[in-house]
Amino acid sequence: MLERVPGRFGPENGLNLQDTTRRRANQSLHSALAEAEERYVAANPGSARLQRTASANLPGGNTRTTVFFSPFPLYMASGKGSKLTDADGHEYVDFVNEYTAGLFGHSHPVVAEAIGEAIASGINLGAPSQGEVKLSAAIRDRFPAMELLRFCNSGTEANLLAMSAARAASGKDAVMVFEGAYHGSLFTFNQGASPLNMPIPVVMSRYNDAAKAVADIKVNSERLAAVLIEPMQGSAGALPATGEFLHAIRDASSRHGATLIFDEVMTSRVHSGGLQRKHGITPDMVTLGKYLGGGITFGAFGGRRAIMDGFDPSQPNALQHGGTFNNNVIAMTAGCRVMERLLSEEALAAMNGRGDGLREALNGLADTHRLPVQATGTGSIFGIHFHRGPLNNVEDIREGERGREPQMAALKKLFHFDMLAGGIYISRRLTANLSLMTSEAECAQFLAGVEEFFVNRGELIRAALGEVSS
Ligand SMILES: Cc1ncc(COP(=O)(O)O)c(C=O)c1O
């Protein structure tokens, strides 16, 4: 259980340079948000300037939708350990951690040394190299469902390749996905299907609804090549699947000849061996990404030999899978080094235990203040929701917000601004995660920031959710 550390949140500890003026009681959500946004704009002229300059070349000044938030995102200048410094010199405890890829914190000496060695020995060798030999063995050891695997450059690519391999092997075309899923920017379903999605026929099912998923698999078995699932929906807000749901899908996929693909791009970090090991499930295929290249651009997909053998280039009619940087030397070298030196079962358990403690403490705090707020997630990944009652899937979130979408959006934005003002960097969608470098004291600082929000904004939370009149 995490201890609360009074006074850690705020400028008195030198943790942030921004003005954390005490909020006035009895403000409306609208005026509180306007004031918070004004304060944010005033404190961050350097980021605003960079955003304006970038807009000449990048649509909206942005090349990565995930990191954008209005009125302009913070531009980060540097990172060290568990901290980030922005373009205006403010320091933050990093709870974004590159959306889980930054598992090692910033400039970890082990990673820095590996990258230095890779660069010194040449990085564009145009041939197989020693790194991929070692890294593939280390990954296979940890994720035995990947009887054979291939590297690529991102989680997006890994998922597209896994689905394509399953479709090629089965001769069937459709893939089952779940409302709210994020499998990369070319296959995302967080607000229905994205218009950018690859034109793969989709069967949409409901997360954590075993009866519906099993029925959907059965009814569509003739055309279903694969079932693609995150064992915890990450960008939807850290919503874990129940073991019962995942086992039901495993059984139904086997019975009806669909390849079960676990997208563990995000969740492989929450347990040594990923959530598949935690739940005792062997998927047919697995996709990975994020931190496993030591924080360098990385992706991997693999699975049953019967499917992956199709990529064996010594065989006639082998599947063609090139990719200039599939075996890029920096990621392979850094990946091997972090597997050997940083990603031990003990280190992951400590980081994930710290995350469990923080989530438990956050939920305890919401109970103490009797507020409709909850932290979801597992291990080192969590999401914060303004919601009363169970949260099994995005439909539950939408149902809770129905009719009050503008107020809920304003409340989340206010929380985000207040946390930033207190020196805590989290995402606008209110998901967060820890790195190996996040300390207990920093978790306590996070908790203190949330408590300050509860104290100052408790009535606004209740009003936004319609529990008291606004
Ligand atoms: C579950 C999941 N799958 C796939 C991806 C896409 O990975 P990438 O951003 O490396 O393409 C992400 C990225 O956040 C993810 O969370």
The ligand as an SDF file (V2000), in Angstrom:
LIG
                    3D

 16 16  0  0  0  0  0  0  0  0999 V2000
   -2.1830   -2.6590  -28.3120 C   0  0  0  0  0  0  0  0  0  0  0  0
   -1.4280   -1.9110  -29.3470 C   0  0  0  0  0  0  0  0  0  0  0  0
   -1.2560   -2.4580  -30.5670 N   0  0  0  0  0  0  0  0  0  0  0  0
   -0.5710   -1.8220  -31.5390 C   0  0  0  0  0  0  0  0  0  0  0  0
   -0.0410   -0.5820  -31.3310 C   0  0  0  0  0  0  0  0  0  0  0  0
    0.6950    0.1170  -32.4380 C   0  0  0  0  0  0  0  0  0  0  0  0
    2.0520    0.1480  -32.1630 O   0  0  0  0  0  0  0  0  0  0  0  0
    2.9690    1.2220  -32.9290 P   0  0  0  0  0  0  0  0  0  0  0  0
    2.6190    2.5530  -32.3820 O   0  0  0  0  0  0  0  0  0  0  0  0
    4.3730    0.7820  -32.5880 O   0  0  0  0  0  0  0  0  0  0  0  0
    2.6910    1.0890  -34.3770 O   0  0  0  0  0  0  0  0  0  0  0  0
   -0.1840    0.0370  -30.0910 C   0  0  0  0  0  0  0  0  0  0  0  0
    0.3700    1.3720  -29.8350 C   0  0  0  0  0  0  0  0  0  0  0  0
    0.0800    2.0450  -28.8880 O   0  0  0  0  0  0  0  0  0  0  0  0
   -0.9070   -0.6400  -29.0700 C   0  0  0  0  0  0  0  0  0  0  0  0
   -1.1000   -0.0870  -27.8760 O   0  0  0  0  0  0  0  0  0  0  0  0
  1  2  1  0
  2  3  1  0
  2 15  2  0
  3  4  2  0
  4  5  1  0
  5  6  1  0
  5 12  2  0
  6  7  1  0
  7  8  1  0
  8  9  2  0
  8 10  1  0
  8 11  1  0
 12 13  1  0
 12 15  1  0
 13 14  2  0
 15 16  1  0
M  END
$$$$
